[in-house]
Amino acid sequence: MSDELFDSVDALLAAVSTGLPLPAERKRLRLAAGLTPAQVAAALRVNSTLVVAWEDGSAVPGPDIAPAYTRLLEGLAARFPAPEQPAATSIPAAPQTPVQAPATAQHVTDAPAVPVLDQNPDGSLLMATAAPCVQCGQPSVYRAQGRPMHLGGFCRPAATPATEPAVEATQQPAPTTTPAPAEQPTATPAPAAAPVASEPVRPAPTATSAPAAKTRPATARPAARPAAARPASARPAAPSAAAARWWPAVALDVAEDGAWVLDVPQIPAPAGPKLGDWFAWLGTGLPLRVERAHASGRGGDGMVCLTAGALKQLGLPTALPATEKALAALHTKLAKAAAVVGMEISDQIGPSFHVFRRTGSAGGPKTSVRVTVAPWLGQGDARQQATSALAAPLATAPDGTKDGLTLTRRYRAFTTDLGAAPGATTATTAMLLLDAVRPRVEWVKDETTGEWSSHLREGALPKGNLCVAPAAGARHPLTRDLLSRGEAVCEEEDYKWWARELTAEEAVRRFAVAVDVCASYLSVTDSLRLPIGPLEPARNPAWDGGKTAGLWWADFTGTPVDELLPHPATFHGRPPTGPGWYATPTVAYMATTYGFDPATITEAYLSTHTAPLLKEWTGRIRAGYKRAYADLGLVDGQAPAEFLAAYIVHKDIGTDPVRADALTLAALYKNIYKGGIGKWADSARHLDDQAWLEKVAASWSYRPEIRFHIIAAARIAAHRRLRKTLQLTGRAPFAVNVDSYLYATDAPTPLELLPVKNDGTPVPGALRLGIAPGSHKHESSIPLQAAIEAMGRREHPSKLVHHYATDGTYIGPEQAAEDADAGNDEQEGDN
């Protein structure tokens, strides 16, 4: 039994040892030779930011690079030996036994105990600013008796202490470990292009390499396309050096020789190949965590993804058992192996489950890790599939297989972009993101009692059924009661199926060109003032220019508008036939643009607190959206023709993992903000009426009036662009559906529709092409006669959009269906 334990310890020590000099020595050797990071990088064929990361200790060379890097350092060391350091004779040399693998039972008896890491009151590991470990000199966020230490003390013994640590050792001798420096230097945050930040988007060539012994070759995989370093602003910067030492996800794979392979080299591999070794590894307090995006927010569990090779090595089935009996047997097997090291697993096993240790349990500190099994994604019953619904597209490689390395790479990119982990659905992810970047609750410690309590933060959305009758949502009893009495409800929605007769000038043109607004909602939510507080009734309310969010009883029937455009205040685009309930953005536009008199408003429901609720939420999604499309060749500032050419081919990813990742993430970000808008009025049809009222209508995230304000603002913004384009060019759409506009044109291109300045640049606030939220893309070019014939059959011409290519070629409904199956999200209604 002892030999097995010793072998496991030896394996763990081998896994975390690189065999290279300490980071500081690496930098000294390079500077002594007069070399720059770029010169070293060119010789090793890597990015210069990796060289910098190796020298500051924030990254470790992979097995494919380490031999060449070692050869370089050894050559430099022979030419530029380190200067002799004065010996610290006041104390004996610090013993090395705490970090050496024991060889016999007698050694175990004589060796000092491995230091126990400091813990928080809840049993979780205490973290601090990264500082050099007292044993190996490499950065660590953990502490043992207040001194920097790696997990369990498993790291390489430190080299001969430098002068400053030696002096400190004289003052504060430590009997079992190398003393810490007198002042722990503040760790320099990792560069933006270092593996921690850049790897999720542009996977480095060593992404699938093993962090264990450098002689263990990783399983052969298609190489990812190396990319240039991304600017520091491409992703949100890590809040601190300590935070940069956490990773949201890691994939566990197996090399050809049976060695473990991890796609994050900084994380040590399991000590052995057995299931018990794996659970012991999960319980060591791995640096896996989704860091909190706000000081008052909460972080999330990190994820370990098992590949098909890892399943085989651990003796687990390659497919999720289909019967209850087989599933129960698998659960029992996993639970028994976990219990040996004081761990537990979720009650239900599926493609995704949790492994955790409670506070006070034997085996180690409190910990929790999410486990996702890539080959099991898409399998199991409806509940099991629902809990991992977003993981499936994230794990789908360009060849259609579910790949664990693909999943973790995209997962890390997702969490870096948004600051939160994916939830069960896009709608729930949107709400999780909102609570992450704008937390509702904060915890406060009572200095007298030492107890913690929570309270709502200022400006937080309150819980409870706060609905008012005109804007309670389709399923709410208040709405049903109002409609049963023949009274009006708020109908702020996107444009639906509006069309008009063509003018004589339009009728002689050849094509109906369809353009669609990109990310319409994201173009307005950043600064949009929304009703955070409850809506309270008001009689003859005073109009404050649109500063107060709310619903207003207004009559626009006598207000003239542009005849060639859909009516700005109605979803059907036709003039209203009487007064109705409208959100603040609609009333403000009608007042400022068409002269509506707000003094005629007799009733309103006004919010007690109005603020730009979604500012941070929008910023996160918008940044991720633009970054993903930039990897597909679509960036701000492109000339119209350049954008059109890039957009046509942006889905041609081939086998390029960078473009495949970008296309997947771009579609996911779009679905998250669209799902989030709908979540404010969630009907949750799977619940009965009473359960819906208790679980949905009474939650903080059920606020239909917020959804009405967002949709009204997006529709008004679209109308404003259409109106300005009409004023500048005399061109107007003859059909509109949601954000898809059909214009009559002479050629199968939208270029003739664009208003431009004298210098050829786009006119702000009018129709323009681009991928930025609020700009437009070219969807289709339909022969105008086909559109006219459809209207003659009382069909909306936008239904033909996906039957024709952008050059006017007929592709038919079959091709349109194939595009939809392939993940085509550029359909009408794509906000």
C-alpha positions in Angstrom: 0.0 0.0 0.0 2.9 2.4 0.9 4.6 1.7 -2.5 1.4 2.7 -4.3 1.1 5.9 -2.4 4.8 6.7 -3.0 4.3 6.1 -6.7 1.3 8.4 -6.8 3.3 11.1 -5.1 6.2 10.6 -7.5 3.8 10.9 -10.4 2.4 14.1 -9.0 5.8 15.6 -8.5 6.8 14.7 -12.0 3.6 16.3 -13.3 4.3 19.7 -11.8 8.0 19.8 -12.4 9.2 21.5 -15.7 12.9 20.8 -15.3 13.6 24.4 -16.2 15.4 27.1 -14.2 13.2 29.4 -12.1 11.4 32.2 -14.0 13.7 34.8 -12.6 16.8 32.9 -13.8 15.3 32.5 -17.3 14.9 36.2 -17.5 18.5 36.8 -16.2 20.0 34.5 -18.8 18.2 36.3 -21.6 19.2 39.7 -20.4 22.7 38.6 -19.9 22.9 37.5 -23.5 21.4 40.8 -24.7 18.4 39.1 -26.3 14.9 40.4 -26.5 11.7 38.3 -26.0 11.0 38.7 -29.7 14.4 37.1 -30.6 13.8 34.2 -28.3 10.3 33.8 -29.6 11.5 33.7 -33.2 14.0 31.0 -32.4 11.3 28.9 -30.7 8.6 29.8 -33.2 6.2 31.1 -30.6 4.7 34.4 -29.7 6.9 36.8 -27.7 4.2 37.2 -25.1 4.7 33.5 -24.2 8.4 34.2 -23.5 7.4 37.0 -21.2 4.9 34.8 -19.5 7.5 32.1 -19.0 9.8 34.6 -17.4 7.2 36.0 -15.0 5.9 32.6 -14.0 2.4 33.1 -15.3 2.8 30.3 -17.9 4.8 27.1 -18.4 6.3 25.9 -21.7 4.5 22.9 -23.1 6.3 19.6 -23.6 6.8 20.3 -27.3 8.6 23.6 -26.6 10.3 22.8 -23.3 13.2 20.7 -24.7 14.2 23.4 -27.1 13.8 26.1 -24.5 15.8 24.1 -22.0 18.6 23.7 -24.6 18.7 27.5 -25.1 18.8 28.2 -21.4 21.5 25.6 -20.8 23.6 27.2 -23.6 23.2 30.6 -22.1 24.0 29.4 -18.6 27.3 27.9 -19.9 28.2 31.3 -21.3 26.8 33.5 -18.6 26.9 31.6 -15.3 25.1 33.1 -12.3 27.2 35.2 -10.0 28.1 33.5 -6.7 25.8 34.5 -3.8 27.1 35.2 -0.3 26.3 32.3 1.9 23.8 32.7 4.7 26.0 31.2 7.5 23.8 32.2 10.4 21.5 29.3 9.9 21.8 25.9 8.4 20.4 25.3 4.9 16.7 24.7 4.8 15.8 21.0 4.6 14.3 19.8 1.3 12.5 16.8 2.6 8.9 18.3 2.8 8.7 18.3 -1.0 10.6 15.2 -1.9 8.8 12.0 -2.7 9.6 9.5 0.1 11.2 6.3 -0.8 10.5 4.2 2.4 8.2 4.1 5.3 11.0 5.3 7.6 11.3 8.4 5.5 7.6 9.1 6.0 8.0 8.9 9.7 11.0 11.2 9.8 9.9 13.8 7.3 7.9 16.9 8.4 4.2 17.0 7.6 3.1 18.6 4.4 1.8 22.1 5.3 -1.9 22.6 5.4 -3.2 25.5 3.3 -5.0 28.3 5.0 -8.8 28.2 4.8 -11.7 30.6 5.0 -14.3 30.0 7.7 -16.5 28.1 5.2 -13.7 25.6 4.5 -12.8 27.0 1.1 -9.1 27.8 0.4 -7.9 31.3 1.3 -6.6 33.2 -1.7 -4.3 36.3 -1.8 -2.3 38.2 -4.3 0.0 35.9 -6.1 3.5 35.8 -4.6 6.6 33.5 -5.0 6.1 30.2 -3.3 8.5 29.7 -0.4 9.5 26.3 -1.8 9.8 26.7 -5.5 9.8 30.5 -6.2 6.9 30.3 -8.7 3.8 32.4 -8.1 1.0 31.0 -5.9 -2.3 32.5 -4.7 -2.5 30.0 -1.7 -1.1 30.5 1.8 0.2 28.1 4.5 0.4 29.9 7.8 0.4 33.1 5.9 3.2 32.3 3.5 2.9 31.6 -0.2 2.7 27.9 -0.9 1.4 25.7 -3.7 -1.4 23.1 -3.3 -0.4 20.5 -0.7 3.2 21.7 -0.9 3.6 19.8 -4.2 6.2 21.8 -6.1 9.8 21.7 -7.0 12.3 22.4 -4.2 13.6 26.0 -4.4 17.0 26.7 -5.8 19.7 28.3 -3.6 18.0 31.3 -1.9 18.9 34.7 -3.2 20.5 37.3 -1.0 17.3 39.0 0.2 15.5 35.8 1.3 18.7 34.7 3.0 18.9 37.8 5.1 15.2 37.4 6.0 15.9 33.8 6.9 18.5 35.0 9.4 15.9 37.1 11.1 13.0 34.6 11.1 14.3 31.0 10.8 11.9 28.4 9.7 12.7 24.8 10.7 10.8 23.0 7.8 10.6 25.3 4.8 12.6 27.8 2.9 11.7 31.2 4.5 9.6 33.7 2.6 11.0 37.1 1.5 10.5 40.0 3.9 8.2 41.8 1.4 6.2 39.8 -1.0 6.4 41.6 -4.4 3.2 42.4 -6.1 2.7 40.0 -9.0 2.6 41.6 -12.4 -0.7 40.8 -14.1 -0.4 38.4 -17.0 -0.1 40.1 -20.4 -3.4 40.2 -22.4 -2.0 37.9 -25.0 -0.7 35.3 -22.5 -2.3 31.9 -22.6 -4.7 32.7 -19.8 -6.3 35.5 -21.9 -5.7 34.7 -25.5 -5.9 30.9 -25.6 -9.7 30.7 -25.5 -10.0 32.6 -28.8 -6.7 31.9 -30.6 -5.6 28.5 -29.3 -1.9 28.2 -29.1 -0.1 25.4 -30.9 0.5 23.7 -27.5 -3.2 23.8 -26.4 -3.5 20.1 -26.5 0.0 19.3 -25.1 0.6 17.5 -21.9 1.8 19.4 -18.8 3.3 16.3 -17.3 6.7 14.8 -18.4 8.1 16.5 -21.4 8.9 13.1 -23.0 5.3 12.1 -23.1 3.9 12.8 -26.6 0.3 14.0 -26.8 -2.3 12.4 -28.9 -2.0 13.6 -32.5 -4.6 16.3 -33.3 -5.0 18.8 -36.1 -3.0 21.8 -35.3 -4.8 25.0 -34.6 -4.0 28.0 -36.7 -1.5 30.2 -34.8 -2.5 33.8 -34.7 -1.0 37.1 -33.9 -1.3 38.5 -30.4 -4.6 40.2 -29.8 -4.6 43.8 -28.5 -4.9 44.1 -24.8 -8.4 45.6 -25.2 -9.7 42.6 -27.1 -10.9 41.0 -23.8 -11.7 42.4 -20.4 -8.5 42.6 -18.3 -8.2 40.3 -15.3 -9.0 42.2 -12.1 -5.8 41.1 -10.4 -2.8 38.8 -10.6 -4.5 36.4 -8.2 -7.6 36.2 -10.4 -5.4 35.4 -13.4 -4.3 32.3 -11.6 -7.7 30.7 -11.9 -9.1 29.0 -15.0 -12.8 28.4 -15.7 -12.3 25.0 -17.4 -9.8 22.4 -18.3 -10.0 19.3 -20.6 -8.6 16.0 -19.4 -7.4 13.8 -22.2 -4.9 10.9 -22.7 -1.8 10.7 -24.8 -0.8 7.7 -26.9 1.4 6.3 -24.0 -1.4 6.6 -21.5 -0.2 9.8 -19.8 -2.7 12.4 -18.8 -2.9 15.4 -21.1 -4.5 18.8 -20.0 -5.0 21.8 -22.2 -4.0 24.2 -19.4 -0.4 23.5 -18.7 -0.4 25.3 -15.4 -2.8 22.7 -13.9 -1.1 19.5 -12.7 -2.4 16.1 -13.9 -3.9 13.4 -11.8 -1.3 11.2 -10.1 -2.6 7.9 -11.6 -4.9 6.5 -14.2 -7.5 5.0 -11.9 -10.9 6.5 -11.0 -9.8 6.9 -7.4 -6.8 8.9 -8.6 -9.1 11.2 -10.6 -11.4 11.9 -7.6 -8.4 12.6 -5.4 -7.1 15.0 -8.0 -10.5 16.8 -8.1 -10.3 17.2 -4.3 -6.9 18.8 -4.2 -8.3 22.3 -4.6 -7.6 22.7 -8.3 -7.2 26.3 -9.5 -10.5 26.1 -11.4 -13.1 28.7 -10.9 -15.2 31.2 -12.8 -14.2 34.5 -11.2 -16.8 37.0 -10.1 -17.4 39.9 -12.5 -18.3 42.3 -9.8 -17.0 42.9 -6.3 -20.4 42.2 -4.8 -21.1 39.2 -7.1 -20.4 35.5 -6.8 -18.1 33.3 -8.7 -18.9 29.9 -10.1 -17.5 26.4 -10.0 -14.8 25.6 -12.5 -15.3 22.8 -15.0 -13.4 19.6 -15.8 -14.3 18.1 -19.2 -13.6 14.4 -19.9 -12.8 13.4 -23.4 -13.4 9.9 -24.9 -9.9 8.9 -24.1 -10.2 10.0 -20.5 -13.5 7.9 -20.2 -11.7 4.8 -21.5 -8.7 5.3 -19.1 -11.1 5.8 -16.1 -13.1 2.7 -17.0 -16.3 4.7 -17.7 -18.8 4.0 -20.5 -18.3 6.0 -23.8 -22.1 6.5 -24.0 -24.4 7.5 -21.2 -26.4 4.5 -20.0 -29.9 4.4 -21.4 -31.7 2.4 -18.7 -32.4 3.4 -15.1 -30.7 0.3 -13.8 -27.5 0.9 -15.7 -27.5 4.6 -14.8 -28.0 3.7 -11.1 -25.0 1.2 -11.3 -22.8 3.9 -12.8 -23.9 6.4 -10.0 -23.0 3.8 -7.4 -19.6 3.2 -8.9 -18.8 6.9 -9.0 -20.1 7.6 -5.5 -18.0 4.8 -4.0 -14.8 6.0 -5.6 -15.5 9.6 -4.6 -16.3 8.6 -1.0 -12.8 7.2 -0.5 -11.4 10.7 -0.6 -14.3 12.4 1.1 -16.0 13.6 -2.1 -19.6 13.3 -3.2 -21.4 13.5 -6.5 -24.7 14.9 -7.7 -27.9 12.8 -7.1 -28.4 12.6 -10.8 -25.8 11.6 -13.4 -25.9 13.0 -16.9 -23.7 14.8 -19.4 -22.9 17.3 -16.7 -22.8 16.8 -12.9 -21.0 18.1 -9.8 -18.3 16.6 -7.6 -17.9 18.2 -4.3 -16.6 17.9 -0.7 -18.5 19.4 2.2 -17.0 21.6 4.9 -15.5 19.4 7.6 -15.5 16.2 5.5 -12.4 14.0 5.7 -9.9 14.1 2.9 -9.4 17.9 2.5 -11.0 21.3 2.3 -14.4 22.2 0.9 -14.4 22.1 -2.9 -16.8 21.9 -5.8 -16.1 21.1 -9.4 -18.5 20.8 -12.4 -17.8 17.7 -14.6 -18.9 17.6 -18.2 -18.5 14.5 -20.2 -18.1 15.5 -23.9 -19.1 12.2 -25.5 -22.3 12.1 -23.4 -23.6 15.5 -24.6 -26.9 15.3 -26.3 -27.7 12.0 -24.6 -30.0 11.0 -21.8 -33.6 12.1 -21.0 -35.0 15.5 -21.5 -33.9 16.8 -18.1 -30.4 15.6 -18.5 -30.1 17.2 -22.0 -31.7 20.4 -20.8 -29.1 20.9 -18.0 -26.2 20.8 -20.6 -28.1 22.3 -23.6 -25.6 25.1 -24.2 -22.6 22.8 -23.8 -23.5 20.8 -26.9 -22.9 23.5 -29.4 -19.8 24.7 -27.6 -18.4 21.2 -27.8 -19.2 20.6 -31.5 -16.0 20.6 -33.6 -16.0 21.6 -37.3 -16.3 17.9 -38.2 -19.5 17.6 -36.1 -18.1 15.5 -33.3 -18.4 16.4 -29.6 -14.9 17.2 -28.6 -13.8 18.0 -25.0 -10.9 20.2 -26.0 -13.1 22.2 -28.2 -15.6 22.7 -25.4 -13.1 23.9 -22.8 -11.4 26.3 -25.3 -14.7 27.9 -26.2 -15.9 27.8 -22.6 -12.8 29.8 -21.5 -13.5 32.3 -24.3 -17.1 32.6 -23.3 -16.4 33.3 -19.6 -13.6 35.7 -20.5 -15.9 37.6 -22.8 -19.0 37.7 -20.7 -17.7 37.3 -17.1 -20.1 34.4 -16.4 -20.5 30.8 -17.2 -23.1 29.4 -19.6 -26.4 28.5 -17.9 -28.9 25.8 -18.9 -30.5 28.0 -21.7 -29.7 31.2 -23.4 -32.5 33.0 -21.5 -31.3 31.9 -18.1 -27.7 32.7 -19.1 -28.8 36.2 -19.9 -30.2 36.6 -16.3 -27.2 34.9 -14.7 -25.0 37.4 -16.6 -27.1 40.4 -15.4 -26.8 39.2 -11.8 -23.1 38.7 -12.3 -22.3 42.2 -13.6 -25.0 44.0 -11.6 -25.6 41.9 -8.5 -28.9 42.4 -6.7 -27.6 41.3 -3.3 -24.5 42.1 -1.3 -23.3 40.6 1.9 -22.3 42.7 4.9 -20.5 41.5 8.0 -21.7 42.7 11.4 -18.5 43.9 13.2 -20.1 43.3 16.6 -21.4 39.8 16.2 -19.2 38.7 13.3 -22.2 37.3 11.4 -22.9 37.9 7.7 -26.2 39.1 6.4 -27.5 40.0 2.9 -29.5 42.8 1.6 -30.6 44.3 -1.7 -28.2 46.7 -3.3 -29.3 50.1 -4.2 -31.0 50.0 -7.6 -31.7 46.3 -7.5 -34.8 44.8 -9.0 -37.1 43.7 -6.2 -38.9 40.4 -6.0 -42.7 39.9 -5.9 -45.6 40.1 -8.3 -45.3 43.8 -9.3 -47.3 43.6 -12.5 -49.8 46.2 -13.5 -52.8 45.3 -15.6 -51.8 46.9 -19.0 -48.4 45.3 -18.9 -48.7 42.0 -17.0 -47.8 39.6 -19.9 -50.0 37.3 -21.9 -50.3 34.6 -19.2 -51.0 36.8 -16.2 -54.6 36.8 -14.8 -54.6 40.6 -14.9 -54.2 40.6 -18.7 -56.9 38.0 -19.1 -59.3 40.0 -17.0 -58.5 43.2 -18.9 -59.0 41.6 -22.3 -62.3 39.9 -21.2 -63.6 43.4 -20.4 -62.6 44.6 -23.9 -60.0 47.0 -22.5 -56.6 47.7 -24.1 -53.2 46.3 -23.0 -49.7 47.4 -24.0 -48.7 46.1 -27.4 -45.2 47.3 -27.8 -43.7 44.7 -30.2 -41.4 44.5 -33.1 -42.9 45.2 -36.6 -44.8 42.3 -37.9 -45.7 41.7 -41.6 -46.1 45.3 -42.7 -46.3 46.1 -46.4 -47.6 48.8 -48.7 -48.2 49.2 -52.4 -45.2 50.1 -54.5 -44.9 53.5 -56.0 -44.8 53.9 -59.7 -41.0 54.6 -59.5 -40.4 51.5 -57.4 -42.5 49.2 -59.5 -40.2 49.5 -62.5 -37.1 48.4 -60.6 -35.7 44.9 -60.9 -35.0 43.6 -57.4 -36.3 43.6 -53.8 -33.2 43.9 -51.7 -33.5 42.7 -48.1 -31.4 44.3 -45.4 -31.5 43.3 -41.8 -30.5 45.2 -38.6 -27.5 43.6 -36.8 -28.1 43.1 -33.0 -31.0 45.7 -32.9 -31.6 45.3 -29.2 -27.9 45.7 -28.3 -27.9 49.0 -30.2 -30.3 50.6 -27.6 -29.9 48.8 -24.3 -26.6 50.4 -23.3 -28.0 53.7 -22.2 -31.7 52.9 -22.3 -33.4 54.1 -19.0 -35.6 51.3 -17.8 -38.3 50.9 -15.0 -36.4 49.4 -12.1 -38.9 50.3 -9.4 -42.6 49.3 -9.3 -45.0 51.1 -11.7 -47.4 53.4 -9.8 -50.6 54.9 -11.3 -50.7 58.6 -12.0 -53.5 60.9 -13.2 -52.8 63.7 -15.6 -49.0 63.0 -15.3 -46.5 65.7 -16.1 -44.2 64.9 -19.0 -40.5 65.3 -18.2 -39.1 64.8 -21.7 -38.9 61.0 -21.4 -36.7 60.8 -18.3 -39.2 58.6 -16.4 -39.8 55.1 -17.6 -43.4 54.0 -17.6 -46.6 53.3 -19.6 -48.6 56.2 -20.9 -52.2 56.3 -22.1 -51.8 58.3 -25.4 -53.8 58.9 -28.5 -51.8 59.2 -31.7 -54.7 59.0 -34.1 -54.5 62.7 -34.9 -50.7 62.9 -35.3 -49.6 62.8 -38.9 -46.6 60.6 -39.8 -44.6 59.6 -42.9 -46.9 57.7 -45.3 -44.2 55.6 -47.0 -43.0 54.2 -43.7 -44.7 51.9 -41.1 -46.3 53.8 -38.3 -43.7 54.3 -35.5 -46.1 53.5 -32.6 -47.7 50.2 -33.7 -46.3 46.8 -34.3 -48.5 46.2 -37.4 -47.3 49.5 -38.9 -50.8 50.7 -39.6 -52.1 53.9 -37.9 -53.8 53.3 -34.5 -57.6 53.5 -34.3 -57.7 54.9 -30.8 -55.8 55.6 -27.6 -53.5 52.9 -26.1 -50.8 52.2 -23.7 -47.3 53.0 -24.9 -43.8 52.9 -23.3 -41.8 56.0 -22.8 -39.5 55.6 -25.9 -42.5 55.6 -28.2 -44.2 58.6 -26.6 -40.9 60.6 -26.6 -40.3 59.9 -30.3 -43.8 60.8 -31.3 -43.5 64.1 -29.3 -40.1 65.2 -30.6 -40.4 64.0 -34.2 -44.1 64.3 -35.1 -45.3 67.0 -32.7 -47.5 64.9 -30.4 -48.6 66.9 -27.3 -47.8 64.9 -24.1 -50.2 67.2 -22.2 -53.1 65.3 -23.6 -52.0 62.2 -21.7 -54.5 61.5 -18.9 -53.2 58.4 -17.3 -49.9 56.7 -16.7 -48.1 54.0 -14.7 -44.7 55.5 -13.8 -41.7 53.8 -12.3 -40.5 54.9 -8.9 -36.9 54.3 -10.1 -35.5 54.7 -13.6 -32.0 53.9 -14.6 -29.9 52.3 -17.4 -30.3 48.8 -15.9 -28.6 46.9 -18.7 -25.5 49.1 -19.3 -22.9 46.6 -18.0 -24.8 43.6 -19.4 -24.9 45.2 -22.8 -21.2 46.1 -22.6 -20.2 42.5 -21.9 -22.3 40.9 -24.7 -21.5 43.6 -27.2 -17.8 43.3 -26.7 -18.0 39.5 -27.0 -20.2 39.8 -30.1 -17.8 42.2 -31.8 -14.7 40.2 -30.9 -16.2 37.0 -32.3 -17.1 38.6 -35.6 -13.7 40.2 -35.8 -12.2 36.7 -35.9 -14.6 36.1 -38.9 -13.2 39.1 -40.8 -16.0 41.5 -39.9 -14.9 44.6 -38.0 -16.0 48.2 -37.4 -15.1 50.8 -40.0 -15.1 48.5 -43.1 -16.1 50.2 -46.4 -19.5 49.0 -47.6 -18.1 46.9 -50.5 -15.5 45.4 -48.2 -18.1 44.5 -45.6 -20.4 42.8 -48.2 -17.5 40.7 -49.5 -16.4 39.6 -46.0 -20.0 38.9 -44.9 -20.6 36.5 -47.9 -17.8 34.2 -46.8 -17.9 34.7 -43.0 -19.5 31.3 -42.5 -16.9 29.5 -44.6 -14.9 28.0 -41.7 -13.6 24.8 -43.3 -11.5 23.1 -40.6 -10.2 26.3 -39.1 -10.8 26.0 -35.3 -10.5 29.8 -34.8 -13.2 30.6 -37.2 -15.3 27.7 -36.0 -15.0 29.0 -32.4 -15.9 32.5 -33.5 -19.0 31.5 -35.5 -20.3 29.4 -32.6 -19.7 32.1 -30.0 -21.2 34.8 -32.2 -24.4 32.9 -32.6 -24.5 32.1 -28.9 -24.1 35.7 -27.8 -26.9 36.8 -30.2 -29.2 34.1 -28.8 -28.3 35.1 -25.2 -29.4 38.8 -25.6 -32.5 37.8 -27.6 -33.4 35.1 -25.0 -32.8 37.6 -22.2 -35.2 40.1 -23.7 -37.9 37.4 -23.9 -37.1 36.2 -20.4 -38.6 39.4 -18.9 -42.0 38.1 -19.9 -41.4 34.4 -19.6 -44.6 32.4 -20.1 -43.0 29.1 -19.0 -45.6 26.8 -20.6 -44.3 23.7 -18.8 -45.7 25.0 -15.5 -49.3 25.1 -14.5 -50.9 28.4 -13.7 -50.4 28.4 -10.0 -46.8 27.2 -10.2 -46.2 29.9 -12.8 -47.5 32.6 -10.5 -45.4 31.5 -7.6 -42.1 30.6 -9.4 -42.1 33.0 -12.4 -44.4 36.0 -11.9 -43.1 36.6 -8.4 -39.5 36.5 -9.4 -37.3 39.6 -9.9 -36.7 38.6 -13.5 -40.3 38.8 -14.5 -40.9 42.4 -15.6 -42.9 42.6 -18.9 -42.7 46.4 -18.8 -38.9 46.2 -19.2 -39.3 44.1 -22.3 -41.9 46.6 -23.7 -39.4 49.4 -23.2 -36.5 47.6 -24.9 -38.6 46.5 -27.9 -40.2 50.0 -28.2 -36.7 51.6 -28.2 -35.4 49.2 -30.8 -38.4 49.7 -33.1 -38.1 53.5 -32.7 -34.4 53.4 -33.4 -35.1 51.5 -36.6 -37.8 53.9 -37.6 -35.5 56.9 -37.0 -32.9 55.3 -39.4 -35.6 54.6 -42.0 -36.9 58.1 -41.8 -33.5 59.8 -42.1 -32.6 57.6 -45.1 -35.9 58.6 -46.7 -35.2 62.2 -46.2 -31.7 62.0 -47.7 -32.4 59.6 -50.6 -36.1 59.5 -51.1 -36.0 55.7 -50.7 -38.2 53.8 -48.3 -38.9 50.1 -47.7 -42.1 48.7 -49.1 -42.2 45.7 -46.7 -40.9 45.3 -43.1 -40.9 42.3 -40.8 -39.2 42.7 -37.5 -35.8 44.0 -38.6 -35.9 42.8 -42.2 -36.5 45.6 -44.7 -37.2 45.2 -48.4 -36.3 48.0 -50.8 -36.9 48.1 -54.5 -33.5 48.5 -56.3 -32.1 48.5 -59.8 -29.3 46.1 -58.9 -29.0 43.1 -56.5 -27.1 45.2 -53.9 -27.9 47.6 -51.2 -25.1 50.0 -52.1 -27.5 52.3 -54.1 -29.6 52.8 -50.9 -26.8 54.2 -48.7 -26.7 57.9 -48.0 -23.1 59.1 -47.9 -21.3 62.4 -47.2 -19.3 64.3 -49.8 -16.2 62.4 -48.8 -18.0 59.0 -49.3 -18.3 58.1 -45.6 -21.7 57.0 -44.2 -24.2 59.5 -42.8 -24.6 58.9 -39.1 -28.1 57.8 -38.0 -29.1 56.5 -41.5 -29.0 53.2 -43.3 -25.4 51.9 -43.2 -23.7 48.5 -43.7 -21.6 46.9 -41.0 -21.6 44.3 -38.3 -21.9 46.7 -35.4 -25.2 46.7 -33.4 -27.6 49.0 -35.3 -25.9 48.6 -38.6 -27.2 46.5 -41.5 -26.3 43.4 -43.4 -27.4 42.2 -46.9 -29.8 39.2 -46.5 -31.1 38.6 -50.0 -31.9 39.9 -53.4 -35.3 38.8 -54.6 -36.6 39.5 -58.2 -39.1 42.3 -57.7 -41.7 40.5 -59.8 -41.6 37.5 -57.4 -42.1 39.8 -54.4 -45.1 41.5 -56.2 -46.6 38.1 -57.0 -46.3 37.0 -53.3 -48.1 40.2 -52.2 -50.8 39.4 -54.7 -51.3 36.1 -53.0 -51.5 38.0 -49.7 -48.2 36.6 -48.6 -45.6 38.7 -47.1 -42.6 39.1 -49.4 -40.1 38.7 -46.6 -40.9 34.9 -46.6 -38.9 34.7 -49.9 -35.7 36.1 -48.3 -34.1 32.7 -47.8 -35.2 31.4 -51.2 -32.8 33.8 -53.0 -29.0 34.4 -52.6 -27.6 37.9 -52.3 -26.9 38.0 -56.1 -30.6 37.2 -56.9 -29.9 33.5 -57.6 -32.8 31.2 -56.6 -31.7 28.6 -54.1 -35.2 27.3 -53.1 -36.7 26.5 -49.7 -34.6 23.2 -49.5 -31.3 25.2 -49.4 -32.8 27.6 -46.9 -33.7 24.7 -44.6 -30.2 23.3 -44.9 -28.8 26.7 -43.9 -31.1 26.8 -40.9 -29.9 23.3 -39.9 -26.3 24.5 -40.2 -26.8 27.2 -37.7 -28.0 30.1 -39.9 -29.2 32.7 -37.6 -29.6 35.5 -40.1 -33.4 35.0 -40.5 -36.0 37.7 -40.4 -36.6 38.7 -36.8 -32.9 38.5 -36.1 -32.5 41.2 -33.5 
